Amino acid sequence: MNAEVAILKSAEKRSVTRRIIDFGAFIREEDATAIRVRCRNISTGGCRIEGAGGLAEDAEIWIKITGLTPLKARVAWVRGEDAGCEFSEPLHPRVIEQLLIPYRTMVNGRFAAPAGMG
């Protein structure tokens, strides 16, 4: 699992900070088989997934990201194989920070734990 802790700059006015990541995840619609996707950014309110062909806007899905319990979400937008998802219940900011701790620092081209963590 790779992750980059960064604020995603955008011309759009966002109410929450998004973190650029590259996590493996699984998604599924109700009564469907889970498919593997990539989670490319995450915020307290939602995430962007890649590799989710066939999803429709407003579909209700479950997202399973390593380190988190499955999250219920609504598909807010779809562009080809990418989709933006809005979590049914916002995540606490500390949940995202805890998720990213092992990948916070990049040293000599490799991700490493922050000082004092290992």
C-alpha positions in Angstrom: 0.0 0.0 0.0 1.4 3.4 -1.0 0.2 6.7 0.3 1.3 10.3 -0.1 0.1 12.8 2.5 -0.6 16.0 0.7 -3.3 18.5 0.3 -5.0 18.2 -3.1 -5.0 21.7 -4.6 -8.0 22.6 -6.6 -9.7 25.6 -8.1 -12.9 24.3 -6.7 -14.1 25.6 -3.3 -14.1 22.6 -1.0 -15.4 22.5 2.5 -12.9 19.8 3.7 -9.3 18.9 3.0 -8.6 16.0 0.7 -5.5 13.8 1.1 -3.9 12.3 -2.0 -3.5 8.6 -1.4 -3.1 5.4 -3.4 -4.8 2.7 -1.4 -6.2 -0.6 -2.6 -9.9 -0.9 -1.7 -13.0 -2.9 -2.5 -16.4 -1.6 -3.4 -19.7 -3.4 -3.8 -23.3 -2.4 -4.4 -26.0 -4.1 -2.3 -26.2 -7.8 -3.1 -23.3 -7.6 -5.5 -19.8 -9.1 -5.6 -17.0 -6.8 -4.3 -14.6 -5.5 -6.9 -11.1 -4.2 -6.3 -10.4 -0.5 -7.0 -7.9 2.2 -6.0 -8.7 4.9 -3.6 -6.9 8.0 -4.9 -8.0 10.7 -2.4 -9.9 10.8 0.8 -11.5 13.4 3.1 -13.8 13.3 6.0 -16.7 13.5 3.6 -15.8 11.1 0.8 -13.2 9.7 -1.6 -12.3 9.3 -5.2 -12.0 5.8 -6.5 -10.4 4.5 -9.7 -11.3 1.3 -11.6 -15.0 1.3 -10.8 -16.5 0.9 -14.3 -20.2 0.4 -14.4 -21.2 2.5 -11.4 -24.1 4.9 -11.7 -24.5 8.3 -10.1 -26.5 8.2 -6.9 -25.8 4.4 -6.5 -25.4 3.4 -2.9 -22.2 1.3 -2.3 -20.0 0.0 0.4 -16.3 0.9 0.4 -13.7 -1.2 2.3 -10.4 0.5 2.7 -7.6 -1.3 4.6 -7.6 -0.1 8.1 -11.2 1.1 8.2 -14.5 -0.6 8.7 -16.7 -0.8 5.6 -18.1 2.7 4.8 -21.5 3.3 3.2 -21.4 5.9 0.5 -23.3 7.4 -2.4 -21.7 7.8 -5.8 -21.7 11.6 -6.4 -20.2 11.6 -9.9 -18.8 9.2 -12.5 -16.2 9.9 -15.2 -15.2 6.8 -17.1 -13.6 4.4 -14.6 -13.4 7.1 -11.8 -16.1 7.9 -9.3 -16.5 10.4 -6.5 -18.1 9.0 -3.4 -19.8 10.8 -0.5 -19.7 8.9 2.8 -23.1 8.5 4.5 -21.5 9.4 7.8 -18.5 11.7 7.8 -15.2 10.4 9.1 -13.6 12.1 12.1 -10.3 13.8 10.9 -8.3 11.7 13.4 -9.5 8.6 11.6 -7.8 9.8 8.4 -4.7 10.9 10.2 -4.4 7.5 12.0 -4.9 5.7 8.6 -2.0 7.7 7.1 0.6 7.5 10.0 2.7 4.7 8.5 3.0 6.6 5.2 3.4 10.2 6.4 7.2 10.7 5.7 9.1 10.0 2.6 12.8 9.4 3.1 15.2 8.8 0.2 12.4 7.9 -2.2 10.8 5.5 0.3 7.9 5.9 2.7 8.9 5.7 6.4 7.2 6.1 9.7 7.5 9.5 11.3 10.3 10.1 13.8 9.7 8.4 17.1 7.3 5.8 15.6 9.8 3.0 15.1 
